[in-house]
C-alpha cells in the first residue's frame, strides 16, 4: 500500500504541482485548500505525512501544527512546511512548534519529494537512503542515477 501524503495549500497550482511529483514517486496524495479542510483530513485520513503551507484561510499552518502536536493520536504525524515565509524567525517558529522540515517557496519539486522520502525514512526508523545505481564523473560534473531519476552536480 502506497504511503499517503496530505498536501495543504490555498494555491491550487502548487497543490497540483506537488501532487504530480509525489504521485510520480509512488505516493497516494490527498489534498486540502484551507486550514479547516486540512484538520478534518488529518483527523479522518491519518496521512503518513503532511506538506503544509503556513498562510492558509480559516486556520494557518502554525495553528494546525500546534493542534496536531497537541493531540496524542496525531502527534507523530510528520509535517513538512512548504511556505513563502522566508525569514529566519518564521523557520525557527515552525521548527520549534514541531515541523520536521521547512522548505521555502519558490521550491524545486524533486527536492520536495526527496525531503518527503527523507522524513518518512526517519519517522519509520528506516534510515537507508535510496540506492544510487551509478555515479559518473564528466569533468567537474558528477552524475548520479537513482532508481527513478538522474541528479547532476557541478563541483
VOPATI-243174 format. One record per residue (C-alpha): residue number from 1; residue in one letter; x, y, z. Coordinates in Angstrom, 3 decimals. Example, Ala and Ser with C-alpha at 12.3 -4.5 7.8 and 13.67 -1.06 7.14 Angstrom:
+-----+---------+----------+----------+----------+
! num ! residuo !        x !        y !        z !
+-----+---------+----------+----------+----------+
!   1 !       A !   12.300 !   -4.500 !    7.800 !
!   2 !       S !   13.670 !   -1.060 !    7.140 !
+-----+---------+----------+----------+----------+
This chain:
+-----+---------+----------+----------+----------+
! num ! residuo !        x !        y !        z !
+-----+---------+----------+----------+----------+
!   1 !       X !    0.000 !    0.000 !    0.000 !
!   2 !       X !    1.402 !    3.387 !   -1.023 !
!   3 !       X !    2.161 !    5.914 !    1.679 !
!   4 !       X !   -0.378 !    8.718 !    1.865 !
!   5 !       X !    0.704 !   12.347 !    1.774 !
!   6 !       X !   -1.650 !   15.242 !    2.516 !
!   7 !       X !   -0.736 !   18.398 !    0.567 !
!   8 !       X !   -2.233 !   21.579 !    2.030 !
!   9 !       X !   -2.035 !   24.920 !    0.211 !
!  10 !       X !   -4.590 !   27.511 !   -0.833 !
!  11 !       X !   -2.829 !   27.860 !   -4.202 !
!  12 !       X !   -4.326 !   25.101 !   -6.345 !
!  13 !       X !   -1.469 !   25.261 !   -8.867 !
!  14 !       X !    1.054 !   24.484 !   -6.143 !
!  15 !       X !   -1.109 !   21.624 !   -4.887 !
!  16 !       X !   -1.349 !   20.171 !   -8.419 !
!  17 !       X !    2.414 !   20.517 !   -8.977 !
!  18 !       X !    3.397 !   18.865 !   -5.687 !
!  19 !       X !    0.680 !   16.233 !   -6.142 !
!  20 !       X !    2.007 !   15.347 !   -9.592 !
!  21 !       X !    5.598 !   14.878 !   -8.417 !
!  22 !       X !    4.591 !   12.886 !   -5.347 !
!  23 !       X !    2.326 !   10.627 !   -7.409 !
!  24 !       X !    5.155 !   10.030 !   -9.891 !
!  25 !       X !    7.267 !    8.966 !   -6.906 !
!  26 !       X !    4.632 !    6.370 !   -5.966 !
!  27 !       X !    2.763 !    8.166 !   -3.177 !
!  28 !       X !   -1.004 !    8.455 !   -2.781 !
!  29 !       X !   -1.823 !   12.166 !   -2.461 !
!  30 !       X !   -4.683 !   13.732 !   -0.543 !
!  31 !       X !   -5.351 !   17.466 !   -0.832 !
!  32 !       X !   -6.790 !   20.323 !    1.217 !
!  33 !       X !   -7.022 !   24.029 !    0.410 !
!  34 !       X !   -7.600 !   25.674 !    3.807 !
!  35 !       X !   -6.823 !   25.042 !    7.454 !
!  36 !       X !  -10.205 !   23.602 !    8.397 !
!  37 !       X !  -10.141 !   21.136 !    5.495 !
!  38 !       X !   -6.604 !   20.182 !    6.491 !
!  39 !       X !   -7.542 !   19.431 !   10.098 !
!  40 !       X !  -10.521 !   17.343 !    9.027 !
!  41 !       X !   -8.362 !   15.405 !    6.555 !
!  42 !       X !   -5.598 !   14.828 !    9.122 !
!  43 !       X !   -8.076 !   13.536 !   11.704 !
!  44 !       X !  -10.102 !   11.437 !    9.251 !
!  45 !       X !   -7.402 !   10.087 !    6.928 !
!  46 !       X !   -4.378 !    9.911 !    9.271 !
!  47 !       X !   -1.867 !   10.592 !    6.459 !
!  48 !       X !    1.711 !    9.339 !    6.679 !
!  49 !       X !    2.991 !   12.920 !    6.211 !
!  50 !       X !    1.580 !   16.432 !    5.752 !
!  51 !       X !    3.060 !   19.014 !    3.374 !
!  52 !       X !    1.722 !   22.205 !    4.926 !
!  53 !       X !    1.623 !   25.847 !    3.836 !
!  54 !       X !    1.647 !   28.403 !    6.647 !
!  55 !       X !   -0.535 !   31.119 !    5.138 !
!  56 !       X !   -3.926 !   29.455 !    4.805 !
!  57 !       X !   -7.502 !   30.693 !    5.080 !
!  58 !       X !   -9.577 !   29.697 !    8.134 !
!  59 !       X !   -6.617 !   28.333 !   10.184 !
!  60 !       X !   -2.954 !   28.950 !    9.467 !
!  61 !       X !   -0.291 !   26.270 !    9.273 !
!  62 !       X !    1.216 !   27.172 !   12.642 !
!  63 !       X !   -2.129 !   26.630 !   14.371 !
!  64 !       X !   -2.603 !   23.323 !   12.563 !
!  65 !       X !    0.874 !   22.238 !   13.668 !
!  66 !       X !    0.098 !   23.180 !   17.295 !
!  67 !       X !   -3.158 !   21.219 !   17.202 !
!  68 !       X !   -1.576 !   18.142 !   15.593 !
!  69 !       X !    1.366 !   18.116 !   18.010 !
!  70 !       X !   -1.017 !   18.542 !   20.954 !
!  71 !       X !   -3.192 !   15.567 !   20.002 !
!  72 !       X !   -1.772 !   12.233 !   21.231 !
!  73 !       X !   -3.353 !   10.335 !   18.337 !
!  74 !       X !   -1.843 !   12.653 !   15.699 !
!  75 !       X !    1.357 !   13.954 !   17.299 !
!  76 !       X !    3.670 !   11.555 !   15.458 !
!  77 !       X !    2.431 !   12.697 !   12.026 !
!  78 !       X !    5.437 !   14.181 !   10.193 !
!  79 !       X !    4.991 !   17.740 !    8.896 !
!  80 !       X !    6.950 !   19.413 !    6.095 !
!  81 !       X !    6.234 !   23.130 !    5.986 !
!  82 !       X !    6.266 !   24.492 !    2.434 !
!  83 !       X !    5.759 !   28.230 !    2.571 !
!  84 !       X !    6.560 !   31.664 !    1.190 !
!  85 !       X !    7.661 !   32.820 !    4.653 !
!  86 !       X !   11.422 !   33.013 !    4.255 !
!  87 !       X !   12.530 !   34.909 !    7.358 !
!  88 !       X !   14.722 !   33.019 !    9.823 !
!  89 !       X !   12.287 !   33.754 !   12.641 !
!  90 !       X !    9.469 !   32.068 !   10.672 !
!  91 !       X !   11.623 !   28.998 !   10.079 !
!  92 !       X !   12.588 !   28.827 !   13.754 !
!  93 !       X !    8.992 !   29.175 !   14.922 !
!  94 !       X !    7.820 !   26.465 !   12.517 !
!  95 !       X !   10.543 !   24.048 !   13.547 !
!  96 !       X !   10.122 !   24.819 !   17.261 !
!  97 !       X !    6.364 !   24.199 !   17.008 !
!  98 !       X !    7.093 !   20.742 !   15.673 !
!  99 !       X !    7.630 !   20.819 !   11.914 !
! 100 !       X !   10.018 !   18.087 !   10.810 !
! 101 !       X !   11.364 !   20.199 !    7.961 !
! 102 !       X !   10.838 !   23.641 !    6.443 !
! 103 !       X !   11.129 !   24.494 !    2.752 !
! 104 !       X !   10.537 !   27.922 !    1.232 !
! 105 !       X !    8.831 !   28.947 !   -1.997 !
! 106 !       X !    9.815 !   29.075 !   -4.752 !
! 107 !       X !   10.844 !   25.448 !   -4.469 !
! 108 !       X !   12.212 !   22.628 !   -6.574 !
! 109 !       X !    9.550 !   19.864 !   -6.811 !
! 110 !       X !   12.099 !   16.993 !   -6.864 !
! 111 !       X !   13.551 !   18.425 !   -3.634 !
! 112 !       X !   10.094 !   18.285 !   -2.035 !
! 113 !       X !    9.892 !   14.601 !   -2.978 !
! 114 !       X !   13.408 !   13.954 !   -1.628 !
! 115 !       X !   12.586 !   15.677 !    1.664 !
! 116 !       X !    9.311 !   13.754 !    1.992 !
! 117 !       X !   11.194 !   10.493 !    1.484 !
! 118 !       X !   13.883 !   11.503 !    4.000 !
! 119 !       X !   11.333 !   12.463 !    6.653 !
! 120 !       X !    9.427 !    9.216 !    6.127 !
! 121 !       X !   12.660 !    7.210 !    6.435 !
! 122 !       X !   13.489 !    8.936 !    9.720 !
! 123 !       X !    9.965 !    8.613 !   11.105 !
! 124 !       X !    9.763 !    4.915 !   10.251 !
! 125 !       X !   13.233 !    4.147 !   11.580 !
! 126 !       X !   14.458 !    3.121 !    8.129 !
! 127 !       X !   17.489 !    5.314 !    7.606 !
! 128 !       X !   18.711 !    3.558 !    4.467 !
! 129 !       X !   18.639 !    6.098 !    1.595 !
! 130 !       X !   17.536 !    5.253 !   -1.917 !
! 131 !       X !   20.171 !    3.214 !   -3.703 !
! 132 !       X !   22.341 !    5.064 !   -6.173 !
! 133 !       X !   22.643 !    2.828 !   -9.165 !
! 134 !       X !   25.515 !    4.577 !  -10.922 !
! 135 !       X !   27.790 !    7.586 !  -10.398 !
! 136 !       X !   29.898 !    9.021 !  -13.210 !
! 137 !       X !   32.262 !   11.969 !  -13.381 !
! 138 !       X !   32.335 !   14.056 !  -16.533 !
! 139 !       X !   34.962 !   16.730 !  -15.959 !
! 140 !       X !   33.818 !   18.728 !  -12.963 !
! 141 !       X !   30.237 !   17.407 !  -13.152 !
! 142 !       X !   29.116 !   14.361 !  -11.165 !
! 143 !       X !   26.063 !   12.470 !  -12.372 !
! 144 !       X !   24.261 !   10.040 !  -10.081 !
! 145 !       X !   21.474 !    7.875 !  -11.414 !
! 146 !       X !   18.891 !    6.860 !   -8.820 !
! 147 !       X !   16.211 !    4.267 !   -9.341 !
! 148 !       X !   13.836 !    6.785 !  -10.932 !
! 149 !       X !   15.761 !    9.989 !  -11.591 !
! 150 !       X !   19.092 !   11.490 !  -12.511 !
! 151 !       X !   20.945 !   14.013 !  -10.397 !
! 152 !       X !   23.763 !   16.163 !  -11.782 !
! 153 !       X !   26.074 !   18.337 !   -9.730 !
! 154 !       X !   28.951 !   20.559 !  -10.682 !
! 155 !       X !   31.893 !   20.683 !   -8.276 !
+-----+---------+----------+----------+----------+
